């Protein structure tokens, strides 16, 4: 299923189909070909037949993946996300990296196009890890492009510019959709430069038209006073627009209708906006639950991986000691003479010493494992205490470096993206400056930061300058 479904379908003869699984595979190819050619599939019962006939989890995952794309193209985003999550469950144990990447890409796209960039970023980080594991430069380029766009939508321009810069170096290996998205994001990042933003949006539309880019272009025309051009772009943006985009478009068109005193049209658009908002409410609730479930699955998988490594270490040690004992016993049986018994005794003495050393080493490793586990737990306990200390509004004048480190380690479990941003996007930012920046993340202003840290306003300004100077361009 990695090649074009249309090409694979053209080489298969219906007369050669002998078994029901062959028939299901042929039917799956027809669904995939319908998606690739833009025709879609209107028969929901067809998917139920496929899941009954197909015995291969990989093919079932592909079936639900293509059905999700069909549902998304129809505008049924809620159904598309549900089908794609089912596909993700079936694909977990298949070992098909391309399939897993396509599923994560689809989930990221669904949430991105509906202005749910936070959830989209969760899937972006997942597919970035997968792309780097298989060393696929095109996947990495596409993921960087989507991450830059997501951060731009969230108004995190520094992070957006970072991923945008990395994506621009790989423009030549991108497809048209992602090159257009790259130019659209570039236009979003050109604040205060309308002419440059206009050129970026037009360049993106020349590569491939998209509702998002047309909405941004319409808003730019509005800000420049080109009303007629803005209205034209709003109307063109309705093609293939998502529910969230439709709400934005209908609100803009309703505003123009009110300005023209066309109250009949304005009332019609208001009714349509209410209907769209009801659909969006259902999608938003589902997306929040889905993001929480996805994070919990990742955390559980990480814990299981650590436990598995510890169990494997004990098994290796036990097997090694068992093999040593068996070898020693066999050697004693074969060598029965006194001379051999003497030699065997000497060797047995050496082996016994080694065994004692091995036992000591096992005990030492076991103790180190538990010590590390205890230290980590203690760090989290101390970090939580420091975190609650800050939440109560107390000062940190008496804190030492270890307290700041414990606080940041605990806060990593609360906001991992922000802590990763502080560690990777700045040049060796000290833990105290990381804490200083985190206070603003928690909603503190300059006055409360100065009071909490027991420093002057001049020191606050100096810290801000120092943090800006360490920013990686």
CORBELVEN-V514551 format. One record per residue. N is the residue number from 0. SS is DSSP state (~ for helix, > for strand, _ for the rest). PHI is phi in radians with two decimals (NA if undefined). OMEGA is omega in whole degrees, 0 to 359 (999 if undefined). Layout:
# CORBELVEN-V514551
n=N ss=SS phi=PHI omega=OMEGA
n=N ss=SS phi=PHI omega=OMEGA
This chain:
# CORBELVEN-V514551
n=0 ss=_ phi=NA omega=180
n=1 ss=_ phi=-1.55 omega=178
n=2 ss=_ phi=-1.55 omega=179
n=3 ss=_ phi=-1.11 omega=180
n=4 ss=~ phi=-1.14 omega=180
n=5 ss=~ phi=-1.11 omega=180
n=6 ss=~ phi=-1.17 omega=180
n=7 ss=~ phi=-1.16 omega=181
n=8 ss=~ phi=-1.18 omega=182
n=9 ss=~ phi=-1.21 omega=181
n=10 ss=~ phi=-1.61 omega=181
n=11 ss=_ phi=-1.67 omega=178
n=12 ss=_ phi=-1.79 omega=181
n=13 ss=~ phi=-1.09 omega=180
n=14 ss=~ phi=-1.15 omega=180
n=15 ss=~ phi=-1.49 omega=183
n=16 ss=_ phi=-1.33 omega=184
n=17 ss=_ phi=-1.93 omega=187
n=18 ss=_ phi=-1.96 omega=182
n=19 ss=~ phi=-1.13 omega=179
n=20 ss=~ phi=-1.19 omega=174
n=21 ss=~ phi=-1.07 omega=179
n=22 ss=~ phi=-1.10 omega=179
n=23 ss=~ phi=-1.14 omega=179
n=24 ss=~ phi=-1.13 omega=177
n=25 ss=~ phi=-1.09 omega=180
n=26 ss=~ phi=-1.18 omega=176
n=27 ss=~ phi=-1.09 omega=178
n=28 ss=~ phi=-1.09 omega=179
n=29 ss=~ phi=-1.16 omega=176
n=30 ss=~ phi=-1.13 omega=180
n=31 ss=~ phi=-1.08 omega=179
n=32 ss=~ phi=-1.12 omega=179
n=33 ss=~ phi=-1.12 omega=178
n=34 ss=~ phi=-1.18 omega=183
n=35 ss=~ phi=-1.12 omega=182
n=36 ss=_ phi=-1.56 omega=176
n=37 ss=_ phi=1.46 omega=182
n=38 ss=_ phi=-1.41 omega=181
n=39 ss=_ phi=1.40 omega=182
n=40 ss=_ phi=-2.33 omega=186
n=41 ss=_ phi=-1.68 omega=186
n=42 ss=_ phi=-1.66 omega=180
n=43 ss=~ phi=-1.18 omega=180
n=44 ss=~ phi=-1.12 omega=179
n=45 ss=~ phi=-1.07 omega=179
n=46 ss=~ phi=-1.16 omega=178
n=47 ss=~ phi=-1.12 omega=177
n=48 ss=~ phi=-1.10 omega=182
n=49 ss=~ phi=-1.08 omega=183
n=50 ss=~ phi=-1.17 omega=177
n=51 ss=~ phi=-1.37 omega=184
n=52 ss=~ phi=-1.43 omega=184
n=53 ss=_ phi=-1.37 omega=178
n=54 ss=_ phi=-1.78 omega=183
n=55 ss=_ phi=-1.64 omega=182
n=56 ss=~ phi=-1.06 omega=181
n=57 ss=~ phi=-1.12 omega=180
n=58 ss=~ phi=-1.21 omega=177
n=59 ss=~ phi=-1.11 omega=178
n=60 ss=~ phi=-1.07 omega=177
n=61 ss=~ phi=-1.09 omega=181
n=62 ss=~ phi=-1.06 omega=180
n=63 ss=~ phi=-1.19 omega=178
n=64 ss=~ phi=-1.08 omega=180
n=65 ss=~ phi=-1.19 omega=177
n=66 ss=~ phi=-1.13 omega=177
n=67 ss=~ phi=-1.08 omega=178
n=68 ss=~ phi=-1.13 omega=178
n=69 ss=~ phi=-1.09 omega=180
n=70 ss=~ phi=-1.09 omega=180
n=71 ss=~ phi=-1.15 omega=180
n=72 ss=~ phi=-1.13 omega=176
n=73 ss=~ phi=-1.41 omega=182
n=74 ss=_ phi=1.75 omega=180
n=75 ss=_ phi=-1.54 omega=187
n=76 ss=~ phi=-1.18 omega=180
n=77 ss=~ phi=-1.03 omega=178
n=78 ss=~ phi=-1.13 omega=180
n=79 ss=~ phi=-1.10 omega=180
n=80 ss=~ phi=-1.13 omega=179
n=81 ss=~ phi=-1.07 omega=179
n=82 ss=~ phi=-1.10 omega=182
n=83 ss=~ phi=-1.21 omega=176
n=84 ss=~ phi=-1.17 omega=175
n=85 ss=~ phi=-1.12 omega=177
n=86 ss=~ phi=-1.06 omega=179
n=87 ss=~ phi=-1.10 omega=179
n=88 ss=~ phi=-1.10 omega=180
n=89 ss=~ phi=-1.20 omega=185
n=90 ss=~ phi=-1.46 omega=186
n=91 ss=_ phi=-1.02 omega=187
n=92 ss=_ phi=-1.88 omega=183
n=93 ss=_ phi=-1.52 omega=184
n=94 ss=_ phi=1.32 omega=180
n=95 ss=_ phi=-1.61 omega=182
n=96 ss=~ phi=-1.13 omega=179
n=97 ss=~ phi=-1.10 omega=179
n=98 ss=~ phi=-1.12 omega=180
n=99 ss=~ phi=-1.08 omega=180
n=100 ss=~ phi=-1.12 omega=180
n=101 ss=~ phi=-1.11 omega=180
n=102 ss=~ phi=-1.19 omega=178
n=103 ss=~ phi=-1.10 omega=178
n=104 ss=~ phi=-1.11 omega=180
n=105 ss=~ phi=-1.12 omega=179
n=106 ss=~ phi=-1.12 omega=177
n=107 ss=~ phi=-1.11 omega=180
n=108 ss=~ phi=-1.12 omega=183
n=109 ss=~ phi=-0.99 omega=182
n=110 ss=~ phi=-1.29 omega=180
n=111 ss=~ phi=-1.12 omega=182
n=112 ss=~ phi=-1.20 omega=177
n=113 ss=_ phi=-1.87 omega=175
n=114 ss=_ phi=0.99 omega=174
n=115 ss=_ phi=-1.97 omega=190
n=116 ss=~ phi=-1.22 omega=179
n=117 ss=~ phi=-1.09 omega=177
n=118 ss=~ phi=-1.17 omega=179
n=119 ss=~ phi=-1.04 omega=180
n=120 ss=~ phi=-1.13 omega=178
n=121 ss=~ phi=-1.04 omega=179
n=122 ss=~ phi=-1.25 omega=178
n=123 ss=~ phi=-1.10 omega=179
n=124 ss=~ phi=-1.13 omega=177
n=125 ss=~ phi=-1.12 omega=182
n=126 ss=~ phi=-1.34 omega=175
n=127 ss=~ phi=-1.17 omega=177
n=128 ss=~ phi=-1.06 omega=180
n=129 ss=~ phi=-1.15 omega=180
n=130 ss=~ phi=-1.12 omega=179
n=131 ss=~ phi=-1.27 omega=178
n=132 ss=~ phi=-1.14 omega=181
n=133 ss=~ phi=-1.55 omega=177
n=134 ss=_ phi=1.00 omega=178
n=135 ss=_ phi=-1.84 omega=185
n=136 ss=~ phi=-1.12 omega=180
n=137 ss=~ phi=-1.19 omega=177
n=138 ss=~ phi=-1.07 omega=179
n=139 ss=~ phi=-1.08 omega=180
n=140 ss=~ phi=-1.08 omega=180
n=141 ss=~ phi=-1.11 omega=180
n=142 ss=~ phi=-1.19 omega=177
n=143 ss=~ phi=-1.02 omega=181
n=144 ss=~ phi=-1.08 omega=180
n=145 ss=~ phi=-1.16 omega=180
n=146 ss=~ phi=-1.13 omega=177
n=147 ss=~ phi=-1.07 omega=180
n=148 ss=~ phi=-1.13 omega=180
n=149 ss=~ phi=-1.09 omega=179
n=150 ss=~ phi=-1.16 omega=178
n=151 ss=~ phi=-1.15 omega=178
n=152 ss=~ phi=-1.11 omega=179
n=153 ss=_ phi=-1.42 omega=180
n=154 ss=_ phi=1.10 omega=172
n=155 ss=_ phi=-1.69 omega=190
n=156 ss=~ phi=-1.16 omega=180
n=157 ss=~ phi=-1.14 omega=178
n=158 ss=~ phi=-1.15 omega=179
n=159 ss=~ phi=-1.07 omega=180
n=160 ss=~ phi=-1.13 omega=180
n=161 ss=~ phi=-1.10 omega=181
n=162 ss=~ phi=-1.27 omega=176
n=163 ss=~ phi=-1.09 omega=180
n=164 ss=~ phi=-1.12 omega=179
n=165 ss=~ phi=-1.23 omega=179
n=166 ss=~ phi=-1.27 omega=183
n=167 ss=~ phi=-1.09 omega=180
n=168 ss=_ phi=-1.27 omega=183
n=169 ss=_ phi=-2.05 omega=184
n=170 ss=~ phi=-1.04 omega=187
n=171 ss=~ phi=-1.15 omega=183
n=172 ss=~ phi=-1.74 omega=180
n=173 ss=_ phi=-1.50 omega=171
n=174 ss=_ phi=-1.48 omega=185
n=175 ss=~ phi=-1.08 omega=182
n=176 ss=~ phi=-1.05 omega=183
n=177 ss=~ phi=-1.37 omega=175
n=178 ss=~ phi=-1.16 omega=176
n=179 ss=~ phi=-1.13 omega=178
n=180 ss=~ phi=-1.12 omega=179
n=181 ss=~ phi=-1.08 omega=179
n=182 ss=~ phi=-1.21 omega=177
n=183 ss=~ phi=-1.09 omega=178
n=184 ss=~ phi=-1.10 omega=178
n=185 ss=~ phi=-1.05 omega=177
n=186 ss=~ phi=-1.14 omega=179
n=187 ss=~ phi=-1.17 omega=183
n=188 ss=~ phi=-1.52 omega=181
n=189 ss=_ phi=-1.59 omega=181
n=190 ss=_ phi=-1.21 omega=178
n=191 ss=_ phi=1.32 omega=179
n=192 ss=_ phi=-2.27 omega=185
n=193 ss=~ phi=-1.08 omega=180
n=194 ss=~ phi=-1.11 omega=179
n=195 ss=~ phi=-1.18 omega=177
n=196 ss=~ phi=-1.09 omega=179
n=197 ss=~ phi=-1.06 omega=179
n=198 ss=~ phi=-1.13 omega=180
n=199 ss=~ phi=-1.15 omega=181
n=200 ss=~ phi=-1.14 omega=179
n=201 ss=~ phi=-1.12 omega=178
n=202 ss=~ phi=-1.10 omega=179
n=203 ss=~ phi=-1.10 omega=180
n=204 ss=~ phi=-1.20 omega=176
n=205 ss=~ phi=-1.15 omega=180
n=206 ss=~ phi=-1.30 omega=179
n=207 ss=_ phi=-2.83 omega=181
n=208 ss=_ phi=-1.31 omega=177
n=209 ss=_ phi=-2.60 omega=179
n=210 ss=~ phi=-1.03 omega=182
n=211 ss=~ phi=-1.05 omega=182
n=212 ss=~ phi=-1.15 omega=180
n=213 ss=~ phi=-1.17 omega=177
n=214 ss=~ phi=-1.11 omega=179
n=215 ss=~ phi=-1.10 omega=179
n=216 ss=~ phi=-1.17 omega=178
n=217 ss=~ phi=-1.10 omega=178
n=218 ss=~ phi=-1.13 omega=177
n=219 ss=~ phi=-1.16 omega=177
n=220 ss=~ phi=-1.07 omega=179
n=221 ss=~ phi=-1.05 omega=181
n=222 ss=~ phi=-1.14 omega=180
n=223 ss=~ phi=-1.64 omega=178
n=224 ss=_ phi=1.52 omega=179
n=225 ss=_ phi=-1.59 omega=188
n=226 ss=~ phi=-1.14 omega=183
n=227 ss=~ phi=-1.08 omega=178
n=228 ss=~ phi=-1.11 omega=180
n=229 ss=~ phi=-1.11 omega=180
n=230 ss=~ phi=-1.07 omega=179
n=231 ss=~ phi=-1.06 omega=180
n=232 ss=~ phi=-1.20 omega=178
n=233 ss=~ phi=-1.06 omega=180
n=234 ss=~ phi=-1.16 omega=180
n=235 ss=~ phi=-1.18 omega=182
n=236 ss=_ phi=-1.22 omega=182
n=237 ss=_ phi=-1.19 omega=181
n=238 ss=_ phi=-1.21 omega=177
n=239 ss=_ phi=1.10 omega=180
n=240 ss=_ phi=-1.37 omega=177
n=241 ss=_ phi=-1.39 omega=181
n=242 ss=~ phi=-1.06 omega=181
n=243 ss=~ phi=-1.08 omega=179
n=244 ss=~ phi=-1.19 omega=178
n=245 ss=~ phi=-1.08 omega=178
n=246 ss=~ phi=-1.08 omega=179
n=247 ss=~ phi=-1.05 omega=182
n=248 ss=~ phi=-1.13 omega=183
n=249 ss=~ phi=-1.14 omega=177
n=250 ss=~ phi=-1.13 omega=179
n=251 ss=~ phi=-1.15 omega=180
n=252 ss=~ phi=-1.15 omega=178
n=253 ss=~ phi=-1.14 omega=178
n=254 ss=~ phi=-1.09 omega=178
n=255 ss=~ phi=-1.15 omega=179
n=256 ss=~ phi=-1.11 omega=178
n=257 ss=~ phi=-1.17 omega=178
n=258 ss=~ phi=-1.13 omega=179
n=259 ss=_ phi=-1.56 omega=180
n=260 ss=_ phi=1.05 omega=176
n=261 ss=_ phi=-1.65 omega=188
n=262 ss=~ phi=-1.26 omega=178
n=263 ss=~ phi=-1.11 omega=178
n=264 ss=~ phi=-1.12 omega=180
n=265 ss=~ phi=-1.09 omega=178
n=266 ss=~ phi=-1.16 omega=178
n=267 ss=~ phi=-1.09 omega=180
n=268 ss=~ phi=-1.18 omega=178
n=269 ss=~ phi=-1.10 omega=178
n=270 ss=~ phi=-1.10 omega=180
n=271 ss=~ phi=-1.14 omega=179
n=272 ss=~ phi=-1.12 omega=179
n=273 ss=~ phi=-1.08 omega=179
n=274 ss=~ phi=-1.09 omega=180
n=275 ss=~ phi=-1.15 omega=180
n=276 ss=~ phi=-1.14 omega=177
n=277 ss=~ phi=-1.08 omega=179
n=278 ss=~ phi=-1.14 omega=181
n=279 ss=~ phi=-1.17 omega=179
n=280 ss=~ phi=-1.07 omega=178
n=281 ss=~ phi=-1.10 omega=180
n=282 ss=~ phi=-1.12 omega=182
n=283 ss=~ phi=-1.11 omega=179
n=284 ss=~ phi=-1.08 omega=180
n=285 ss=~ phi=-1.12 omega=184
n=286 ss=~ phi=-1.16 omega=179
n=287 ss=~ phi=-1.11 omega=179
n=288 ss=~ phi=-1.12 omega=181
n=289 ss=~ phi=-1.15 omega=180
n=290 ss=~ phi=-1.12 omega=179
n=291 ss=~ phi=-1.13 omega=179
n=292 ss=~ phi=-1.14 omega=181
n=293 ss=~ phi=-1.11 omega=179
n=294 ss=~ phi=-1.15 omega=179
n=295 ss=~ phi=-1.12 omega=178
n=296 ss=~ phi=-1.07 omega=180
n=297 ss=~ phi=-1.12 omega=179
n=298 ss=~ phi=-1.10 omega=180
n=299 ss=~ phi=-1.14 omega=179
n=300 ss=~ phi=-1.11 omega=179
n=301 ss=~ phi=-1.14 omega=179
n=302 ss=~ phi=-1.11 omega=179
n=303 ss=~ phi=-1.11 omega=180
n=304 ss=~ phi=-1.13 omega=179
n=305 ss=~ phi=-1.12 omega=179
n=306 ss=~ phi=-1.08 omega=180
n=307 ss=~ phi=-1.13 omega=179
n=308 ss=~ phi=-1.15 omega=179
n=309 ss=~ phi=-1.14 omega=178
n=310 ss=~ phi=-1.08 omega=179
n=311 ss=~ phi=-1.12 omega=178
n=312 ss=~ phi=-1.09 omega=179
n=313 ss=~ phi=-1.13 omega=179
n=314 ss=~ phi=-1.12 omega=180
n=315 ss=~ phi=-1.08 omega=180
n=316 ss=~ phi=-1.12 omega=181
n=317 ss=~ phi=-1.13 omega=179
n=318 ss=~ phi=-1.12 omega=179
n=319 ss=~ phi=-1.08 omega=179
n=320 ss=~ phi=-1.15 omega=177
n=321 ss=~ phi=-1.12 omega=179
n=322 ss=~ phi=-1.11 omega=178
n=323 ss=~ phi=-1.07 omega=181
n=324 ss=~ phi=-1.14 omega=179
n=325 ss=~ phi=-1.11 omega=179
n=326 ss=~ phi=-1.09 omega=179
n=327 ss=~ phi=-1.12 omega=180
n=328 ss=~ phi=-1.12 omega=179
n=329 ss=~ phi=-1.10 omega=181
n=330 ss=~ phi=-1.14 omega=180
n=331 ss=~ phi=-1.15 omega=182
n=332 ss=~ phi=-1.14 omega=183
n=333 ss=~ phi=-1.21 omega=183
n=334 ss=_ phi=-1.65 omega=185
n=335 ss=_ phi=-1.72 omega=184
n=336 ss=_ phi=-1.25 omega=181
n=337 ss=~ phi=-1.09 omega=181
n=338 ss=~ phi=-1.11 omega=178
n=339 ss=~ phi=-1.19 omega=178
n=340 ss=~ phi=-1.12 omega=178
n=341 ss=~ phi=-1.13 omega=178
n=342 ss=~ phi=-1.07 omega=180
n=343 ss=~ phi=-1.14 omega=178
n=344 ss=~ phi=-1.11 omega=179
n=345 ss=~ phi=-1.10 omega=179
n=346 ss=~ phi=-1.16 omega=179
n=347 ss=~ phi=-1.09 omega=178
n=348 ss=~ phi=-1.10 omega=179
n=349 ss=~ phi=-1.10 omega=180
n=350 ss=~ phi=-1.12 omega=179
n=351 ss=~ phi=-1.11 omega=177
n=352 ss=~ phi=-1.09 omega=178
n=353 ss=~ phi=-1.09 omega=180
n=354 ss=~ phi=-1.13 omega=178
n=355 ss=~ phi=-1.09 omega=178
n=356 ss=~ phi=-1.10 omega=180
n=357 ss=~ phi=-1.09 omega=179
n=358 ss=~ phi=-1.09 omega=178
n=359 ss=~ phi=-1.10 omega=180
n=360 ss=~ phi=-1.14 omega=177
n=361 ss=~ phi=-1.07 omega=179
n=362 ss=~ phi=-1.08 omega=180
n=363 ss=~ phi=-1.13 omega=179
n=364 ss=~ phi=-1.10 omega=179
n=365 ss=~ phi=-1.08 omega=179
n=366 ss=~ phi=-1.11 omega=179
n=367 ss=~ phi=-1.10 omega=180
n=368 ss=~ phi=-1.07 omega=181
n=369 ss=~ phi=-1.20 omega=178
n=370 ss=~ phi=-1.11 omega=179
n=371 ss=~ phi=-1.09 omega=179
n=372 ss=~ phi=-1.08 omega=180
n=373 ss=~ phi=-1.15 omega=179
n=374 ss=~ phi=-1.08 omega=180
n=375 ss=~ phi=-1.11 omega=178
n=376 ss=~ phi=-1.07 omega=180
n=377 ss=~ phi=-1.14 omega=178
n=378 ss=~ phi=-1.07 omega=180
n=379 ss=~ phi=-1.15 omega=179
n=380 ss=~ phi=-1.13 omega=179
n=381 ss=~ phi=-1.12 omega=179
n=382 ss=~ phi=-1.12 omega=178
n=383 ss=~ phi=-1.13 omega=178
n=384 ss=~ phi=-1.07 omega=179
n=385 ss=~ phi=-1.13 omega=180
n=386 ss=~ phi=-1.08 omega=178
n=387 ss=~ phi=-1.16 omega=176
n=388 ss=~ phi=-1.03 omega=179
n=389 ss=~ phi=-1.20 omega=181
n=390 ss=~ phi=-1.07 omega=178
n=391 ss=_ phi=-1.36 omega=179
n=392 ss=_ phi=1.53 omega=179
n=393 ss=_ phi=-1.37 omega=181
n=394 ss=_ phi=-1.57 omega=180
n=395 ss=_ phi=-2.07 omega=184
n=396 ss=_ phi=-1.06 omega=184
n=397 ss=_ phi=-1.58 omega=180
n=398 ss=_ phi=-1.27 omega=170
n=399 ss=_ phi=-1.89 omega=184
n=400 ss=~ phi=-1.05 omega=181
n=401 ss=~ phi=-1.12 omega=178
n=402 ss=~ phi=-1.09 omega=179
n=403 ss=~ phi=-1.13 omega=179
n=404 ss=~ phi=-1.12 omega=179
n=405 ss=~ phi=-1.11 omega=179
n=406 ss=~ phi=-1.06 omega=183
n=407 ss=~ phi=-1.18 omega=179
n=408 ss=~ phi=-1.17 omega=177
n=409 ss=~ phi=-1.23 omega=181
n=410 ss=~ phi=-1.17 omega=176
n=411 ss=~ phi=-1.04 omega=179
n=412 ss=~ phi=-1.27 omega=179
n=413 ss=~ phi=-1.53 omega=184
n=414 ss=_ phi=-2.50 omega=186
n=415 ss=~ phi=-1.09 omega=182
n=416 ss=~ phi=-1.09 omega=183
n=417 ss=~ phi=-1.21 omega=180
n=418 ss=~ phi=-1.14 omega=176
n=419 ss=~ phi=-1.09 omega=178
n=420 ss=~ phi=-1.07 omega=180
n=421 ss=~ phi=-1.15 omega=184
n=422 ss=~ phi=-1.43 omega=187
n=423 ss=~ phi=-1.80 omega=185
n=424 ss=_ phi=-1.65 omega=178
n=425 ss=> phi=-2.23 omega=182
n=426 ss=_ phi=-1.54 omega=175
n=427 ss=_ phi=0.91 omega=178
n=428 ss=_ phi=-1.29 omega=182
n=429 ss=_ phi=-1.15 omega=183
n=430 ss=~ phi=-1.14 omega=179
n=431 ss=~ phi=-1.25 omega=176
n=432 ss=~ phi=-1.23 omega=175
n=433 ss=~ phi=-1.08 omega=177
n=434 ss=~ phi=-1.12 omega=178
n=435 ss=~ phi=-0.99 omega=180
n=436 ss=~ phi=-1.23 omega=181
n=437 ss=~ phi=-1.17 omega=178
n=438 ss=~ phi=-1.03 omega=176
n=439 ss=~ phi=-1.17 omega=176
n=440 ss=~ phi=-1.09 omega=180
n=441 ss=_ phi=-1.45 omega=175
n=442 ss=_ phi=1.74 omega=180
n=443 ss=_ phi=-1.31 omega=171
n=444 ss=_ phi=-1.81 omega=183
n=445 ss=~ phi=-1.03 omega=183
n=446 ss=~ phi=-1.14 omega=181
n=447 ss=~ phi=-1.21 omega=177
n=448 ss=~ phi=-1.14 omega=179
n=449 ss=~ phi=-1.07 omega=180
n=450 ss=~ phi=-1.17 omega=182
n=451 ss=~ phi=-1.13 omega=184
n=452 ss=~ phi=-1.56 omega=179
n=453 ss=_ phi=1.19 omega=181
n=454 ss=_ phi=-2.20 omega=180
n=455 ss=_ phi=-1.51 omega=178
n=456 ss=~ phi=-1.14 omega=178
n=457 ss=~ phi=-1.09 omega=178
n=458 ss=~ phi=-1.16 omega=177
n=459 ss=~ phi=-1.03 omega=180
n=460 ss=~ phi=-1.13 omega=179
n=461 ss=~ phi=-1.12 omega=179
n=462 ss=~ phi=-1.12 omega=178
n=463 ss=~ phi=-1.07 omega=179
n=464 ss=~ phi=-1.11 omega=181
n=465 ss=~ phi=-1.12 omega=179
n=466 ss=~ phi=-1.15 omega=179
n=467 ss=~ phi=-1.10 omega=182
n=468 ss=~ phi=-1.22 omega=180
n=469 ss=_ phi=-1.58 omega=180
n=470 ss=> phi=-1.16 omega=178
n=471 ss=_ phi=-1.48 omega=182
n=472 ss=_ phi=-1.29 omega=999
